[in-house]
Amino acid sequence: MSPRLLTTLIVPLALASCGQADSAPAAPTRAAQPIAGASAAHPVVLELFQSQGCSSCPPANANVNALADRPDVLALSFAVTYWDQLGWKDTFGSPRWTARQWDYARAAGRGQVATPQVIVNGGPTIVGSNRAQLDALLASAGPAKGGPEISEADGRVHLAAAAAPSAPVTVWLVRYDPRSREVPISAGENGGRTLPHRDIVRELVRLGDWRGPAADFRLPAATERGLSSAVLMQQGQGGAIVAARKLAA
């Protein structure tokens, strides 16, 4: 399905759901509570699907921005494109991120996508605007489980040997911008506002597959300077994240 056709089909659904999120304001900033078993080597993976064109997204963005510096959480912000036709083209949007959200929807048997949506470890899903609910989900989910240990050295990622999965696991390299990016919005639902963004995903590169034996993958050079990197290991297309690690590279 072409990106143009995909956009046409899903905007009305997103409009309805996005409007409902206004009733869930962001909670006040609070001291970070460590998540049991989670660390930079074994983080909880949070994926936010959002758009600068969605009036309900700023509270969810603020919650993710507040989590960006935590070592035990890998907070990733994916800017989708299906709001672009309503007056403002998201400056970080990509059809690939829209397609990734659809992969999750199809894998879970959902017939639509909407913003803002948070998916934790490739599974549990919430709106993400309510900070207390988000913190509770992160704590209950804990770090990604079921995959091998991941290490990094000399520009390569090493995956330890472990029990073979039932199907090959995709190894992703994700690169995201850890800086706070203030974006003035001049049109659309957020017109006149300046929205802060952190951990905006800029690259998602498939390194290969893992089938159980130890494996190594070379890390390609980044296409932008100043990006942070992490490895995600994911079951199938839109499946669970079974392992993750923040990288020094």
Summary of the structure (lengths in Angstrom):
residues: 249
radius of gyration: 17.4
end to end distance: 35.3
largest distance: 53.2
contacts: 817
relative contact order: 0.20
helix: 24%
strand: 31%
